[in-house]
Amino acid sequence: MSDPSSPIPHSHQHESIWSRSEKAIARAAFDAALRQELHEVIQEAKRMANEIQQSSDLWDLEHYLTQRRKEIDRKYDFRGSRLTDVLGRLLYENRLSEEDQRGLREDKMKSIRSLAKFLRESAA
């Protein structure tokens, strides 16, 4: 079984060229997914902060925030050489939909769908 947070074993280096319009579509989807994930982190941090009763709870909050920052930093990489993999992972995680990516060339969408399918099958 593959760890969904580990690097993707198959990279789509040949798709590293993105048109200006594709970059704009990808950026909008990427930013929306990132905003939503950060919102979830903030909500959880607020919940945890409201429940702090002893000093160890504070360190639990700090640990949670550090871990989530590392996960988000690893996941959200907008470089063209990584973008297909990032969008595929976000599709797999239901953080964005195919509709959010409408306007990307079909070859890119095929690779994005393929990665999402691979991750679903690996997690099963």
Backbone as XML, in Angstrom:
<?xml version="1.0"?>
<chain id="A" units="angstrom">
  <residue number="1" name="MET">
    <atom name="N" x="0.847" y="-1.183" z="0.000"/>
    <atom name="CA" x="0.000" y="0.000" z="0.000"/>
    <atom name="C" x="0.883" y="1.234" z="0.000"/>
  </residue>
  <residue number="2" name="SER">
    <atom name="N" x="0.505" y="2.195" z="-0.803"/>
    <atom name="CA" x="1.289" y="3.425" z="-0.925"/>
    <atom name="C" x="0.770" y="4.473" z="0.046"/>
  </residue>
  <residue number="3" name="ASP">
    <atom name="N" x="1.668" y="5.255" z="0.575"/>
    <atom name="CA" x="1.314" y="6.371" z="1.456"/>
    <atom name="C" x="0.944" y="7.562" z="0.588"/>
  </residue>
  <residue number="4" name="PRO">
    <atom name="N" x="-0.328" y="8.038" z="0.639"/>
    <atom name="CA" x="-0.738" y="9.148" z="-0.214"/>
    <atom name="C" x="0.058" y="10.432" z="0.010"/>
  </residue>
  <residue number="5" name="SER">
    <atom name="N" x="0.774" y="10.558" z="1.116"/>
    <atom name="CA" x="1.547" y="11.779" z="1.339"/>
    <atom name="C" x="2.971" y="11.662" z="0.798"/>
  </residue>
  <residue number="6" name="SER">
    <atom name="N" x="3.351" y="10.460" z="0.321"/>
    <atom name="CA" x="4.696" y="10.280" z="-0.213"/>
    <atom name="C" x="4.760" y="10.787" z="-1.644"/>
  </residue>
  <residue number="7" name="PRO">
    <atom name="N" x="5.970" y="11.023" z="-2.163"/>
    <atom name="CA" x="6.102" y="11.495" z="-3.541"/>
    <atom name="C" x="5.451" y="10.523" z="-4.513"/>
  </residue>
  <residue number="8" name="ILE">
    <atom name="N" x="4.925" y="11.032" z="-5.582"/>
    <atom name="CA" x="4.233" y="10.231" z="-6.568"/>
    <atom name="C" x="5.264" y="9.467" z="-7.398"/>
  </residue>
  <residue number="9" name="PRO">
    <atom name="N" x="5.064" y="8.132" z="-7.566"/>
    <atom name="CA" x="6.063" y="7.332" z="-8.256"/>
    <atom name="C" x="6.159" y="7.630" z="-9.749"/>
  </residue>
  <residue number="10" name="HIS">
    <atom name="N" x="5.098" y="8.143" z="-10.348"/>
    <atom name="CA" x="5.176" y="8.457" z="-11.772"/>
    <atom name="C" x="4.950" y="9.943" z="-11.969"/>
  </residue>
  <residue number="11" name="SER">
    <atom name="N" x="5.925" y="10.571" z="-12.532"/>
    <atom name="CA" x="5.841" y="12.009" z="-12.745"/>
    <atom name="C" x="5.515" y="12.281" z="-14.201"/>
  </residue>
  <residue number="12" name="HIS">
    <atom name="N" x="4.909" y="13.390" z="-14.453"/>
    <atom name="CA" x="4.485" y="13.750" z="-15.795"/>
    <atom name="C" x="5.349" y="14.897" z="-16.309"/>
  </residue>
  <residue number="13" name="GLN">
    <atom name="N" x="6.641" y="14.672" z="-16.362"/>
    <atom name="CA" x="7.581" y="15.712" z="-16.748"/>
    <atom name="C" x="7.277" y="16.263" z="-18.146"/>
  </residue>
  <residue number="14" name="HIS">
    <atom name="N" x="6.766" y="15.403" z="-19.040"/>
    <atom name="CA" x="6.502" y="15.853" z="-20.395"/>
    <atom name="C" x="5.361" y="16.856" z="-20.454"/>
  </residue>
  <residue number="15" name="GLU">
    <atom name="N" x="4.629" y="17.036" z="-19.388"/>
    <atom name="CA" x="3.502" y="17.963" z="-19.359"/>
    <atom name="C" x="3.838" y="19.240" z="-18.618"/>
  </residue>
  <residue number="16" name="SER">
    <atom name="N" x="5.105" y="19.548" z="-18.468"/>
    <atom name="CA" x="5.488" y="20.698" z="-17.665"/>
    <atom name="C" x="5.223" y="22.032" z="-18.359"/>
  </residue>
  <residue number="17" name="ILE">
    <atom name="N" x="4.818" y="22.010" z="-19.625"/>
    <atom name="CA" x="4.520" y="23.257" z="-20.328"/>
    <atom name="C" x="3.023" y="23.538" z="-20.203"/>
  </residue>
  <residue number="18" name="TRP">
    <atom name="N" x="2.749" y="24.650" z="-19.566"/>
    <atom name="CA" x="1.360" y="25.062" z="-19.342"/>
    <atom name="C" x="1.126" y="26.383" z="-20.062"/>
  </residue>
  <residue number="19" name="SER">
    <atom name="N" x="0.023" y="26.457" z="-20.785"/>
    <atom name="CA" x="-0.318" y="27.724" z="-21.452"/>
    <atom name="C" x="-0.709" y="28.745" z="-20.391"/>
  </residue>
  <residue number="20" name="ARG">
    <atom name="N" x="-0.740" y="29.990" z="-20.788"/>
    <atom name="CA" x="-1.118" y="31.061" z="-19.854"/>
    <atom name="C" x="-2.529" y="30.823" z="-19.305"/>
  </residue>
  <residue number="21" name="SER">
    <atom name="N" x="-3.457" y="30.423" z="-20.175"/>
    <atom name="CA" x="-4.834" y="30.198" z="-19.710"/>
    <atom name="C" x="-4.913" y="28.973" z="-18.797"/>
  </residue>
  <residue number="22" name="GLU">
    <atom name="N" x="-4.136" y="27.928" z="-19.108"/>
    <atom name="CA" x="-4.124" y="26.751" z="-18.238"/>
    <atom name="C" x="-3.538" y="27.084" z="-16.868"/>
  </residue>
  <residue number="23" name="LYS">
    <atom name="N" x="-2.493" y="27.900" z="-16.854"/>
    <atom name="CA" x="-1.915" y="28.315" z="-15.571"/>
    <atom name="C" x="-2.939" y="29.086" z="-14.739"/>
  </residue>
  <residue number="24" name="ALA">
    <atom name="N" x="-3.712" y="29.934" z="-15.398"/>
    <atom name="CA" x="-4.731" y="30.715" z="-14.684"/>
    <atom name="C" x="-5.811" y="29.801" z="-14.116"/>
  </residue>
  <residue number="25" name="ILE">
    <atom name="N" x="-6.247" y="28.811" z="-14.886"/>
    <atom name="CA" x="-7.253" y="27.857" z="-14.415"/>
    <atom name="C" x="-6.690" y="27.046" z="-13.252"/>
  </residue>
  <residue number="26" name="ALA">
    <atom name="N" x="-5.477" y="26.539" z="-13.427"/>
    <atom name="CA" x="-4.835" y="25.734" z="-12.374"/>
    <atom name="C" x="-4.622" y="26.562" z="-11.121"/>
  </residue>
  <residue number="27" name="ARG">
    <atom name="N" x="-4.196" y="27.812" z="-11.278"/>
    <atom name="CA" x="-3.953" y="28.681" z="-10.117"/>
    <atom name="C" x="-5.252" y="28.925" z="-9.350"/>
  </residue>
  <residue number="28" name="ALA">
    <atom name="N" x="-6.345" y="29.175" z="-10.055"/>
    <atom name="CA" x="-7.626" y="29.422" z="-9.386"/>
    <atom name="C" x="-8.070" y="28.184" z="-8.600"/>
  </residue>
  <residue number="29" name="ALA">
    <atom name="N" x="-7.948" y="26.995" z="-9.209"/>
    <atom name="CA" x="-8.329" y="25.754" z="-8.516"/>
    <atom name="C" x="-7.402" y="25.502" z="-7.328"/>
  </residue>
  <residue number="30" name="PHE">
    <atom name="N" x="-6.114" y="25.660" z="-7.547"/>
    <atom name="CA" x="-5.088" y="25.467" z="-6.524"/>
    <atom name="C" x="-5.349" y="26.395" z="-5.333"/>
  </residue>
  <residue number="31" name="ASP">
    <atom name="N" x="-5.555" y="27.684" z="-5.620"/>
    <atom name="CA" x="-5.778" y="28.666" z="-4.552"/>
    <atom name="C" x="-7.059" y="28.378" z="-3.775"/>
  </residue>
  <residue number="32" name="ALA">
    <atom name="N" x="-8.116" y="27.971" z="-4.477"/>
    <atom name="CA" x="-9.380" y="27.658" z="-3.799"/>
    <atom name="C" x="-9.204" y="26.464" z="-2.861"/>
  </residue>
  <residue number="33" name="ALA">
    <atom name="N" x="-8.502" y="25.433" z="-3.326"/>
    <atom name="CA" x="-8.264" y="24.254" z="-2.489"/>
    <atom name="C" x="-7.405" y="24.621" z="-1.284"/>
  </residue>
  <residue number="34" name="LEU">
    <atom name="N" x="-6.372" y="25.422" z="-1.494"/>
    <atom name="CA" x="-5.500" y="25.839" z="-0.399"/>
    <atom name="C" x="-6.276" y="26.666" z="0.629"/>
  </residue>
  <residue number="35" name="ARG">
    <atom name="N" x="-7.081" y="27.619" z="0.153"/>
    <atom name="CA" x="-7.894" y="28.434" z="1.076"/>
    <atom name="C" x="-8.805" y="27.556" z="1.919"/>
  </residue>
  <residue number="36" name="GLN">
    <atom name="N" x="-9.449" y="26.574" z="1.283"/>
    <atom name="CA" x="-10.358" y="25.694" z="2.012"/>
    <atom name="C" x="-9.604" y="24.869" z="3.053"/>
  </residue>
  <residue number="37" name="GLU">
    <atom name="N" x="-8.445" y="24.350" z="2.678"/>
    <atom name="CA" x="-7.677" y="23.546" z="3.633"/>
    <atom name="C" x="-7.175" y="24.404" z="4.789"/>
  </residue>
  <residue number="38" name="LEU">
    <atom name="N" x="-6.719" y="25.608" z="4.503"/>
    <atom name="CA" x="-6.279" y="26.503" z="5.579"/>
    <atom name="C" x="-7.446" y="26.891" z="6.486"/>
  </residue>
  <residue number="39" name="HIS">
    <atom name="N" x="-8.614" y="27.087" z="5.903"/>
    <atom name="CA" x="-9.810" y="27.390" z="6.706"/>
    <atom name="C" x="-10.098" y="26.232" z="7.674"/>
  </residue>
  <residue number="40" name="GLU">
    <atom name="N" x="-9.986" y="24.997" z="7.185"/>
    <atom name="CA" x="-10.209" y="23.823" z="8.043"/>
    <atom name="C" x="-9.195" y="23.784" z="9.177"/>
  </residue>
  <residue number="41" name="VAL">
    <atom name="N" x="-7.936" y="24.101" z="8.889"/>
    <atom name="CA" x="-6.899" y="24.121" z="9.924"/>
    <atom name="C" x="-7.225" y="25.180" z="10.973"/>
  </residue>
  <residue number="42" name="ILE">
    <atom name="N" x="-7.625" y="26.346" z="10.526"/>
    <atom name="CA" x="-7.973" y="27.433" z="11.450"/>
    <atom name="C" x="-9.137" y="27.024" z="12.341"/>
  </residue>
  <residue number="43" name="GLN">
    <atom name="N" x="-10.162" y="26.413" z="11.750"/>
    <atom name="CA" x="-11.317" y="25.994" z="12.541"/>
    <atom name="C" x="-10.922" y="24.956" z="13.596"/>
  </residue>
  <residue number="44" name="GLU">
    <atom name="N" x="-10.088" y="24.009" z="13.210"/>
    <atom name="CA" x="-9.641" y="22.987" z="14.163"/>
    <atom name="C" x="-8.761" y="23.604" z="15.246"/>
  </residue>
  <residue number="45" name="ALA">
    <atom name="N" x="-7.892" y="24.531" z="14.869"/>
    <atom name="CA" x="-7.028" y="25.195" z="15.857"/>
    <atom name="C" x="-7.876" y="25.990" z="16.856"/>
  </residue>
  <residue number="46" name="LYS">
    <atom name="N" x="-8.902" y="26.670" z="16.367"/>
    <atom name="CA" x="-9.798" y="27.405" z="17.273"/>
    <atom name="C" x="-10.502" y="26.455" z="18.235"/>
  </residue>
  <residue number="47" name="ARG">
    <atom name="N" x="-10.974" y="25.319" z="17.691"/>
    <atom name="CA" x="-11.638" y="24.327" z="18.542"/>
    <atom name="C" x="-10.681" y="23.838" z="19.620"/>
  </residue>
  <residue number="48" name="MET">
    <atom name="N" x="-9.455" y="23.519" z="19.212"/>
    <atom name="CA" x="-8.464" y="23.032" z="20.163"/>
    <atom name="C" x="-8.123" y="24.113" z="21.192"/>
  </residue>
  <residue number="49" name="ALA">
    <atom name="N" x="-7.986" y="25.357" z="20.756"/>
    <atom name="CA" x="-7.649" y="26.460" z="21.658"/>
    <atom name="C" x="-8.747" y="26.661" z="22.703"/>
  </residue>
  <residue number="50" name="ASN">
    <atom name="N" x="-9.995" y="26.489" z="22.278"/>
    <atom name="CA" x="-11.115" y="26.644" z="23.208"/>
    <atom name="C" x="-11.154" y="25.556" z="24.264"/>
  </residue>
  <residue number="51" name="GLU">
    <atom name="N" x="-10.492" y="24.435" z="23.985"/>
    <atom name="CA" x="-10.503" y="23.307" z="24.918"/>
    <atom name="C" x="-9.237" y="23.219" z="25.769"/>
  </residue>
  <residue number="52" name="ILE">
    <atom name="N" x="-8.332" y="24.168" z="25.624"/>
    <atom name="CA" x="-7.088" y="24.135" z="26.393"/>
    <atom name="C" x="-7.402" y="24.289" z="27.882"/>
  </residue>
  <residue number="53" name="GLN">
    <atom name="N" x="-6.930" y="23.315" z="28.650"/>
    <atom name="CA" x="-7.145" y="23.351" z="30.088"/>
    <atom name="C" x="-5.850" y="23.211" z="30.869"/>
  </residue>
  <residue number="54" name="GLN">
    <atom name="N" x="-4.836" y="22.705" z="30.199"/>
    <atom name="CA" x="-3.537" y="22.556" z="30.863"/>
    <atom name="C" x="-2.436" y="22.794" z="29.836"/>
  </residue>
  <residue number="55" name="SER">
    <atom name="N" x="-1.219" y="22.964" z="30.309"/>
    <atom name="CA" x="-0.119" y="23.323" z="29.416"/>
    <atom name="C" x="0.122" y="22.269" z="28.336"/>
  </residue>
  <residue number="56" name="SER">
    <atom name="N" x="-0.094" y="21.011" z="28.624"/>
    <atom name="CA" x="0.133" y="19.977" z="27.609"/>
    <atom name="C" x="-0.832" y="20.148" z="26.426"/>
  </residue>
  <residue number="57" name="ASP">
    <atom name="N" x="-2.021" y="20.689" z="26.687"/>
    <atom name="CA" x="-2.970" y="20.948" z="25.602"/>
    <atom name="C" x="-2.430" y="22.013" z="24.651"/>
  </residue>
  <residue number="58" name="LEU">
    <atom name="N" x="-1.714" y="22.975" z="25.191"/>
    <atom name="CA" x="-1.119" y="24.018" z="24.365"/>
    <atom name="C" x="-0.080" y="23.416" z="23.427"/>
  </residue>
  <residue number="59" name="TRP">
    <atom name="N" x="0.716" y="22.494" z="23.941"/>
    <atom name="CA" x="1.743" y="21.871" z="23.108"/>
    <atom name="C" x="1.103" y="20.940" z="22.078"/>
  </residue>
  <residue number="60" name="ASP">
    <atom name="N" x="-0.033" y="20.346" z="22.397"/>
    <atom name="CA" x="-0.768" y="19.548" z="21.407"/>
    <atom name="C" x="-1.212" y="20.436" z="20.245"/>
  </residue>
  <residue number="61" name="LEU">
    <atom name="N" x="-1.683" y="21.629" z="20.567"/>
    <atom name="CA" x="-2.087" y="22.584" z="19.534"/>
    <atom name="C" x="-0.886" y="22.978" z="18.675"/>
  </residue>
  <residue number="62" name="GLU">
    <atom name="N" x="0.226" y="23.261" z="19.328"/>
    <atom name="CA" x="1.434" y="23.644" z="18.594"/>
    <atom name="C" x="1.880" y="22.497" z="17.682"/>
  </residue>
  <residue number="63" name="HIS">
    <atom name="N" x="1.824" y="21.269" z="18.180"/>
    <atom name="CA" x="2.206" y="20.097" z="17.385"/>
    <atom name="C" x="1.271" y="19.949" z="16.176"/>
  </residue>
  <residue number="64" name="TYR">
    <atom name="N" x="-0.026" y="20.080" z="16.405"/>
    <atom name="CA" x="-1.010" y="19.982" z="15.319"/>
    <atom name="C" x="-0.707" y="21.018" z="14.230"/>
  </residue>
  <residue number="65" name="LEU">
    <atom name="N" x="-0.495" y="22.269" z="14.632"/>
    <atom name="CA" x="-0.236" y="23.330" z="13.658"/>
    <atom name="C" x="1.067" y="23.093" z="12.895"/>
  </residue>
  <residue number="66" name="THR">
    <atom name="N" x="2.094" y="22.633" z="13.579"/>
    <atom name="CA" x="3.368" y="22.348" z="12.918"/>
    <atom name="C" x="3.203" y="21.232" z="11.898"/>
  </residue>
  <residue number="67" name="GLN">
    <atom name="N" x="2.520" y="20.157" z="12.286"/>
    <atom name="CA" x="2.310" y="19.028" z="11.376"/>
    <atom name="C" x="1.505" y="19.450" z="10.161"/>
  </residue>
  <residue number="68" name="ARG">
    <atom name="N" x="0.440" y="20.174" z="10.368"/>
    <atom name="CA" x="-0.410" y="20.608" z="9.253"/>
    <atom name="C" x="0.360" y="21.559" z="8.322"/>
  </residue>
  <residue number="69" name="ARG">
    <atom name="N" x="1.175" y="22.454" z="8.890"/>
    <atom name="CA" x="1.977" y="23.353" z="8.056"/>
    <atom name="C" x="2.912" y="22.549" z="7.162"/>
  </residue>
  <residue number="70" name="LYS">
    <atom name="N" x="3.565" y="21.552" z="7.726"/>
    <atom name="CA" x="4.475" y="20.715" z="6.936"/>
    <atom name="C" x="3.727" y="19.975" z="5.837"/>
  </residue>
  <residue number="71" name="GLU">
    <atom name="N" x="2.571" y="19.395" z="6.168"/>
    <atom name="CA" x="1.774" y="18.678" z="5.172"/>
    <atom name="C" x="1.340" y="19.610" z="4.040"/>
  </residue>
  <residue number="72" name="ILE">
    <atom name="N" x="0.865" y="20.789" z="4.404"/>
    <atom name="CA" x="0.387" y="21.745" z="3.403"/>
    <atom name="C" x="1.551" y="22.255" z="2.560"/>
  </residue>
  <residue number="73" name="ASP">
    <atom name="N" x="2.676" y="22.543" z="3.173"/>
    <atom name="CA" x="3.855" y="22.985" z="2.419"/>
    <atom name="C" x="4.300" y="21.933" z="1.406"/>
  </residue>
  <residue number="74" name="ARG">
    <atom name="N" x="4.237" y="20.650" z="1.794"/>
    <atom name="CA" x="4.624" y="19.568" z="0.877"/>
    <atom name="C" x="3.606" y="19.412" z="-0.251"/>
  </residue>
  <residue number="75" name="LYS">
    <atom name="N" x="2.353" y="19.546" z="0.070"/>
    <atom name="CA" x="1.289" y="19.267" z="-0.888"/>
    <atom name="C" x="1.124" y="20.371" z="-1.935"/>
  </residue>
  <residue number="76" name="TYR">
    <atom name="N" x="1.147" y="21.613" z="-1.520"/>
    <atom name="CA" x="0.815" y="22.720" z="-2.415"/>
    <atom name="C" x="2.067" y="23.294" z="-3.052"/>
  </residue>
  <residue number="77" name="ASP">
    <atom name="N" x="2.445" y="22.731" z="-4.191"/>
    <atom name="CA" x="3.635" y="23.122" z="-4.945"/>
    <atom name="C" x="3.176" y="23.496" z="-6.348"/>
  </residue>
  <residue number="78" name="PHE">
    <atom name="N" x="3.242" y="24.772" z="-6.691"/>
    <atom name="CA" x="2.683" y="25.244" z="-7.955"/>
    <atom name="C" x="3.681" y="25.209" z="-9.121"/>
  </residue>
  <residue number="79" name="ARG">
    <atom name="N" x="4.836" y="24.606" z="-8.945"/>
    <atom name="CA" x="5.774" y="24.510" z="-10.066"/>
    <atom name="C" x="5.159" y="23.690" z="-11.196"/>
  </residue>
  <residue number="80" name="GLY">
    <atom name="N" x="5.388" y="24.121" z="-12.426"/>
    <atom name="CA" x="4.824" y="23.429" z="-13.585"/>
    <atom name="C" x="5.158" y="21.952" z="-13.632"/>
  </residue>
  <residue number="81" name="SER">
    <atom name="N" x="6.360" y="21.593" z="-13.213"/>
    <atom name="CA" x="6.778" y="20.192" z="-13.250"/>
    <atom name="C" x="6.030" y="19.337" z="-12.225"/>
  </residue>
  <residue number="82" name="ARG">
    <atom name="N" x="5.395" y="19.957" z="-11.239"/>
    <atom name="CA" x="4.680" y="19.225" z="-10.179"/>
    <atom name="C" x="3.168" y="19.420" z="-10.252"/>
  </residue>
  <residue number="83" name="LEU">
    <atom name="N" x="2.729" y="20.334" z="-11.082"/>
    <atom name="CA" x="1.336" y="20.762" z="-11.057"/>
    <atom name="C" x="0.350" y="19.645" z="-11.372"/>
  </residue>
  <residue number="84" name="THR">
    <atom name="N" x="0.657" y="18.802" z="-12.338"/>
    <atom name="CA" x="-0.249" y="17.694" z="-12.661"/>
    <atom name="C" x="-0.407" y="16.780" z="-11.452"/>
  </residue>
  <residue number="85" name="ASP">
    <atom name="N" x="0.685" y="16.471" z="-10.774"/>
    <atom name="CA" x="0.621" y="15.620" z="-9.589"/>
    <atom name="C" x="-0.157" y="16.287" z="-8.466"/>
  </residue>
  <residue number="86" name="VAL">
    <atom name="N" x="0.063" y="17.577" z="-8.269"/>
    <atom name="CA" x="-0.639" y="18.314" z="-7.208"/>
    <atom name="C" x="-2.136" y="18.310" z="-7.484"/>
  </residue>
  <residue number="87" name="LEU">
    <atom name="N" x="-2.526" y="18.626" z="-8.719"/>
    <atom name="CA" x="-3.949" y="18.661" z="-9.055"/>
    <atom name="C" x="-4.572" y="17.267" z="-8.961"/>
  </residue>
  <residue number="88" name="GLY">
    <atom name="N" x="-3.822" y="16.246" z="-9.328"/>
    <atom name="CA" x="-4.318" y="14.873" z="-9.186"/>
    <atom name="C" x="-4.552" y="14.508" z="-7.731"/>
  </residue>
  <residue number="89" name="ARG">
    <atom name="N" x="-3.631" y="14.894" z="-6.861"/>
    <atom name="CA" x="-3.794" y="14.623" z="-5.427"/>
    <atom name="C" x="-5.002" y="15.381" z="-4.875"/>
  </residue>
  <residue number="90" name="LEU">
    <atom name="N" x="-5.159" y="16.640" z="-5.277"/>
    <atom name="CA" x="-6.294" y="17.436" z="-4.794"/>
    <atom name="C" x="-7.623" y="16.871" z="-5.302"/>
  </residue>
  <residue number="91" name="LEU">
    <atom name="N" x="-7.628" y="16.341" z="-6.520"/>
    <atom name="CA" x="-8.824" y="15.672" z="-7.047"/>
    <atom name="C" x="-9.113" y="14.419" z="-6.233"/>
  </residue>
  <residue number="92" name="TYR">
    <atom name="N" x="-8.092" y="13.627" z="-5.968"/>
    <atom name="CA" x="-8.231" y="12.419" z="-5.147"/>
    <atom name="C" x="-8.792" y="12.750" z="-3.762"/>
  </residue>
  <residue number="93" name="GLU">
    <atom name="N" x="-8.321" y="13.840" z="-3.163"/>
    <atom name="CA" x="-8.760" y="14.229" z="-1.821"/>
    <atom name="C" x="-10.099" y="14.977" z="-1.817"/>
  </residue>
  <residue number="94" name="ASN">
    <atom name="N" x="-10.710" y="15.120" z="-2.983"/>
    <atom name="CA" x="-11.966" y="15.868" z="-3.136"/>
    <atom name="C" x="-11.820" y="17.320" z="-2.701"/>
  </residue>
  <residue number="95" name="ARG">
    <atom name="N" x="-10.645" y="17.865" z="-2.834"/>
    <atom name="CA" x="-10.422" y="19.279" z="-2.525"/>
    <atom name="C" x="-10.720" y="20.142" z="-3.730"/>
  </residue>
  <residue number="96" name="LEU">
    <atom name="N" x="-10.789" y="19.520" z="-4.896"/>
    <atom name="CA" x="-11.277" y="20.184" z="-6.090"/>
    <atom name="C" x="-11.920" y="19.143" z="-6.978"/>
  </residue>
  <residue number="97" name="SER">
    <atom name="N" x="-12.691" y="19.614" z="-7.941"/>
    <atom name="CA" x="-13.410" y="18.718" z="-8.843"/>
    <atom name="C" x="-12.877" y="18.883" z="-10.261"/>
  </residue>
  <residue number="98" name="GLU">
    <atom name="N" x="-13.321" y="18.010" z="-11.137"/>
    <atom name="CA" x="-12.954" y="18.166" z="-12.540"/>
    <atom name="C" x="-13.529" y="19.468" z="-13.084"/>
  </residue>
  <residue number="99" name="GLU">
    <atom name="N" x="-14.679" y="19.863" z="-12.605"/>
    <atom name="CA" x="-15.292" y="21.126" z="-13.032"/>
    <atom name="C" x="-14.384" y="22.311" z="-12.705"/>
  </residue>
  <residue number="100" name="ASP">
    <atom name="N" x="-13.712" y="22.258" z="-11.549"/>
    <atom name="CA" x="-12.785" y="23.323" z="-11.154"/>
    <atom name="C" x="-11.624" y="23.456" z="-12.140"/>
  </residue>
  <residue number="101" name="GLN">
    <atom name="N" x="-11.372" y="22.384" z="-12.890"/>
    <atom name="CA" x="-10.234" y="22.342" z="-13.805"/>
    <atom name="C" x="-10.663" y="22.456" z="-15.268"/>
  </residue>
  <residue number="102" name="ARG">
    <atom name="N" x="-11.935" y="22.788" z="-15.482"/>
    <atom name="CA" x="-12.446" y="22.901" z="-16.850"/>
    <atom name="C" x="-11.626" y="23.946" z="-17.607"/>
  </residue>
  <residue number="103" name="GLY">
    <atom name="N" x="-11.188" y="23.566" z="-18.800"/>
    <atom name="CA" x="-10.365" y="24.452" z="-19.613"/>
    <atom name="C" x="-8.946" y="23.950" z="-19.766"/>
  </residue>
  <residue number="104" name="LEU">
    <atom name="N" x="-8.564" y="22.978" z="-18.929"/>
    <atom name="CA" x="-7.245" y="22.361" z="-19.107"/>
    <atom name="C" x="-7.321" y="21.418" z="-20.302"/>
  </residue>
  <residue number="105" name="ARG">
    <atom name="N" x="-6.207" y="21.260" z="-21.001"/>
    <atom name="CA" x="-6.180" y="20.335" z="-22.140"/>
    <atom name="C" x="-6.499" y="18.926" z="-21.669"/>
  </residue>
  <residue number="106" name="GLU">
    <atom name="N" x="-7.100" y="18.166" z="-22.560"/>
    <atom name="CA" x="-7.536" y="16.811" z="-22.224"/>
    <atom name="C" x="-6.364" y="15.921" z="-21.816"/>
  </residue>
  <residue number="107" name="ASP">
    <atom name="N" x="-5.191" y="16.089" z="-22.403"/>
    <atom name="CA" x="-4.059" y="15.250" z="-22.010"/>
    <atom name="C" x="-3.677" y="15.497" z="-20.547"/>
  </residue>
  <residue number="108" name="LYS">
    <atom name="N" x="-3.763" y="16.738" z="-20.107"/>
    <atom name="CA" x="-3.478" y="17.031" z="-18.694"/>
    <atom name="C" x="-4.561" y="16.443" z="-17.798"/>
  </residue>
  <residue number="109" name="MET">
    <atom name="N" x="-5.831" y="16.612" z="-18.203"/>
    <atom name="CA" x="-6.934" y="16.067" z="-17.396"/>
    <atom name="C" x="-6.831" y="14.545" z="-17.306"/>
  </residue>
  <residue number="110" name="LYS">
    <atom name="N" x="-6.432" y="13.911" z="-18.393"/>
    <atom name="CA" x="-6.276" y="12.453" z="-18.376"/>
    <atom name="C" x="-5.212" y="12.046" z="-17.347"/>
  </residue>
  <residue number="111" name="SER">
    <atom name="N" x="-4.095" y="12.768" z="-17.312"/>
    <atom name="CA" x="-3.035" y="12.473" z="-16.341"/>
    <atom name="C" x="-3.492" y="12.763" z="-14.912"/>
  </residue>
  <residue number="112" name="ILE">
    <atom name="N" x="-4.224" y="13.851" z="-14.729"/>
    <atom name="CA" x="-4.734" y="14.216" z="-13.399"/>
    <atom name="C" x="-5.708" y="13.145" z="-12.912"/>
  </residue>
  <residue number="113" name="ARG">
    <atom name="N" x="-6.645" y="12.733" z="-13.782"/>
    <atom name="CA" x="-7.600" y="11.670" z="-13.424"/>
    <atom name="C" x="-6.870" y="10.357" z="-13.131"/>
  </residue>
  <residue number="114" name="SER">
    <atom name="N" x="-5.868" y="10.060" z="-13.943"/>
    <atom name="CA" x="-5.112" y="8.816" z="-13.768"/>
    <atom name="C" x="-4.428" y="8.785" z="-12.399"/>
  </residue>
  <residue number="115" name="LEU">
    <atom name="N" x="-3.841" y="9.889" z="-11.997"/>
    <atom name="CA" x="-3.187" y="9.936" z="-10.689"/>
    <atom name="C" x="-4.209" y="9.792" z="-9.568"/>
  </residue>
  <residue number="116" name="ALA">
    <atom name="N" x="-5.350" y="10.490" z="-9.679"/>
    <atom name="CA" x="-6.392" y="10.384" z="-8.654"/>
    <atom name="C" x="-6.864" y="8.933" z="-8.537"/>
  </residue>
  <residue number="117" name="LYS">
    <atom name="N" x="-7.036" y="8.273" z="-9.670"/>
    <atom name="CA" x="-7.455" y="6.865" z="-9.665"/>
    <atom name="C" x="-6.383" y="5.990" z="-9.019"/>
  </residue>
  <residue number="118" name="PHE">
    <atom name="N" x="-5.130" y="6.223" z="-9.371"/>
    <atom name="CA" x="-4.017" y="5.480" z="-8.786"/>
    <atom name="C" x="-4.020" y="5.617" z="-7.256"/>
  </residue>
  <residue number="119" name="LEU">
    <atom name="N" x="-4.194" y="6.831" z="-6.758"/>
    <atom name="CA" x="-4.191" y="7.076" z="-5.313"/>
    <atom name="C" x="-5.387" y="6.396" z="-4.640"/>
  </residue>
  <residue number="120" name="ARG">
    <atom name="N" x="-6.560" y="6.440" z="-5.297"/>
    <atom name="CA" x="-7.740" y="5.742" z="-4.739"/>
    <atom name="C" x="-7.487" y="4.249" z="-4.623"/>
  </residue>
  <residue number="121" name="GLU">
    <atom name="N" x="-6.927" y="3.672" z="-5.684"/>
    <atom name="CA" x="-6.652" y="2.235" z="-5.688"/>
    <atom name="C" x="-5.562" y="1.875" z="-4.689"/>
  </residue>
  <residue number="122" name="SER">
    <atom name="N" x="-4.577" y="2.737" z="-4.523"/>
    <atom name="CA" x="-3.488" y="2.476" z="-3.568"/>
    <atom name="C" x="-3.988" y="2.533" z="-2.136"/>
  </residue>
  <residue number="123" name="ALA">
    <atom name="N" x="-4.973" y="3.384" z="-1.898"/>
    <atom name="CA" x="-5.503" y="3.558" z="-0.525"/>
    <atom name="C" x="-6.460" y="2.418" z="-0.162"/>
  </residue>
  <residue number="124" name="ALA">
    <atom name="N" x="-6.980" y="1.731" z="-1.143"/>
    <atom name="CA" x="-7.975" y="0.670" z="-0.889"/>
    <atom name="C" x="-7.336" y="-0.583" z="-0.340"/>
  </residue>
</chain>
